[in-house]
Amino acid sequence: MTGDEDVEPSQDSQPAEQAEVFGPIDAGALREIRDLVINQEPLVEEASLDDPLNPQTLSVDLSDGVEAASTARIDIRWSLAGNYAVHYTDTQGRDFRFDCHPKPDAPTRHFHPPPDAPSRPVEPSCITVREAPLVTRAILQRWRYAYTNGSFEGLNDAENPP
């Protein structure tokens, strides 16, 4: 981690039944995602697993953020069942999430929009690919779109990225 106090760690406390639905974490997928993110995104300062032996989350620190954000972070969880949760947060207190997991009254693949990524309502996600490398590329593409345009407008409007 960068030690930047402006970016708060995401603490997605889940009830036991939600954790069981998400499934156990796929450490191999997190390592593959880490390597891909480091190779694909030039603004990555650090990509680290929370625990090298039993990782639950990959945290990607970015040296810049969307609009006025001076830095940002993307936290990624990936399960053996192919479920994922990707959470962007920045120094301006803005958040969004692309998720794929069972959620009552919502599509399995869903998007929690900025600026605060509320639990409800969610939107269907523009990301329909399933493989970890493709999902990672899609997430990076959508983040880069927001970064390049200096706005979250249209973040979930792509047609089946990457």
C-alpha positions in Angstrom: 0.0 0.0 0.0 1.1 3.6 -0.5 0.3 4.8 2.9 -2.0 7.5 1.5 -4.5 8.1 4.2 -7.0 9.7 1.7 -7.9 6.4 0.2 -9.7 4.2 2.7 -9.5 0.5 2.4 -12.7 -1.2 1.4 -14.0 -3.4 4.1 -16.8 -5.4 2.5 -18.1 -7.2 5.6 -20.3 -9.9 4.3 -22.7 -12.0 6.3 -21.7 -15.7 6.4 -24.5 -16.7 3.9 -23.2 -14.1 1.3 -19.6 -15.2 1.7 -20.8 -18.8 1.0 -22.6 -17.7 -2.1 -19.5 -15.8 -3.3 -17.4 -18.9 -2.8 -13.8 -19.5 -1.7 -11.2 -17.1 -3.1 -9.2 -18.3 -6.1 -5.6 -17.4 -5.2 -4.3 -18.4 -8.6 -6.7 -16.1 -10.4 -5.7 -13.2 -8.1 -2.1 -13.8 -9.0 -2.9 -13.9 -12.7 -4.9 -10.7 -12.4 -2.1 -9.0 -10.5 0.4 -9.8 -13.2 -2.0 -8.7 -16.0 -2.8 -5.4 -14.3 0.9 -4.6 -13.7 1.7 -5.3 -17.4 -1.4 -3.6 -18.9 -1.9 -0.4 -16.8 1.0 2.2 -16.7 -0.5 4.0 -13.7 -0.2 1.0 -11.4 2.2 1.9 -8.5 1.7 -1.3 -6.7 -0.4 -4.5 -6.9 -0.4 -6.5 -3.8 -2.2 -9.4 -2.2 -3.4 -8.9 1.4 -1.9 -12.3 2.4 0.7 -14.1 0.3 -0.3 -17.6 1.6 -4.1 -17.2 1.7 -5.0 -14.1 -0.3 -8.6 -12.8 -0.2 -8.1 -9.4 -2.0 -5.8 -7.9 -4.6 -5.3 -4.2 -4.1 -4.1 -2.1 -7.0 -2.8 1.3 -6.1 -2.9 3.8 -9.0 -0.8 7.0 -9.2 -3.7 9.0 -10.4 -7.5 9.0 -10.4 -10.4 10.2 -12.3 -10.8 14.0 -12.5 -9.4 15.7 -9.4 -8.5 12.5 -7.6 -4.8 12.4 -6.9 -4.6 8.6 -6.4 -7.0 5.7 -6.6 -7.2 2.1 -5.7 -8.9 -0.9 -7.2 -9.7 -3.9 -4.9 -10.4 -7.2 -6.6 -11.8 -10.5 -5.2 -12.2 -13.5 -7.4 -13.8 -16.8 -6.3 -13.2 -20.4 -7.4 -16.8 -20.3 -8.7 -15.9 -17.4 -11.1 -17.7 -14.8 -9.0 -15.9 -11.5 -8.7 -16.1 -8.1 -7.0 -14.0 -5.1 -8.3 -14.2 -1.9 -6.3 -12.7 1.4 -7.4 -12.2 4.1 -4.8 -10.3 7.4 -5.0 -9.1 10.4 -2.9 -12.3 12.3 -3.8 -14.4 9.7 -2.0 -15.9 8.3 -5.2 -16.6 4.6 -5.7 -18.0 2.2 -8.2 -18.1 -1.6 -8.5 -18.4 -4.2 -11.2 -19.6 -7.4 -9.6 -20.5 -10.9 -10.6 -22.2 -12.9 -7.9 -25.7 -14.0 -7.0 -27.7 -11.0 -5.6 -31.4 -11.1 -4.7 -33.5 -9.0 -7.1 -30.5 -8.1 -9.3 -28.7 -9.6 -12.3 -25.7 -11.8 -11.4 -23.4 -9.5 -13.4 -24.1 -6.0 -12.0 -22.7 -2.5 -11.7 -22.8 -0.3 -8.6 -22.6 3.2 -10.1 -20.5 6.2 -8.9 -20.2 8.3 -6.9 -20.9 6.0 -4.0 -21.5 2.5 -5.4 -24.7 1.9 -3.4 -25.8 -1.7 -2.7 -29.2 -0.8 -4.3 -30.1 0.0 -6.9 -27.7 -1.8 -9.2 -27.6 -1.8 -13.0 -26.8 -4.8 -15.3 -23.1 -4.8 -16.0 -21.8 -4.1 -19.5 -19.1 -6.8 -18.9 -20.4 -10.2 -20.1 -17.1 -12.0 -20.5 -16.3 -14.6 -17.8 -12.6 -15.5 -17.9 -10.4 -13.7 -15.3 -8.0 -12.2 -17.9 -10.9 -10.9 -20.1 -12.8 -9.5 -17.1 -9.6 -7.8 -15.9 -9.0 -6.3 -19.4 -12.6 -5.1 -19.5 -12.3 -3.5 -16.0 -9.1 -1.8 -17.0 -10.7 -0.6 -20.3 -13.7 0.9 -18.5 -11.4 2.6 -15.8 -9.1 3.9 -18.5 -12.2 5.3 -20.4 -13.3 7.2 -17.3 -9.7 8.4 -16.6 -9.1 9.6 -20.2 -12.5 11.4 -20.4 -12.2 12.8 -16.9 -15.7 11.6 -16.0 -17.6 8.6 -14.8 -20.3 9.4 -17.4 -20.7 6.3 -19.7 -18.6 4.1 -17.5 -21.1 1.2 -17.8 -22.2 1.9 -21.4 -19.7 -0.2 -23.4 -20.9 -3.1 -25.5 -19.3 -6.2 -24.2 -15.8 -5.0 -23.4 -12.9 -5.6 -23.8 
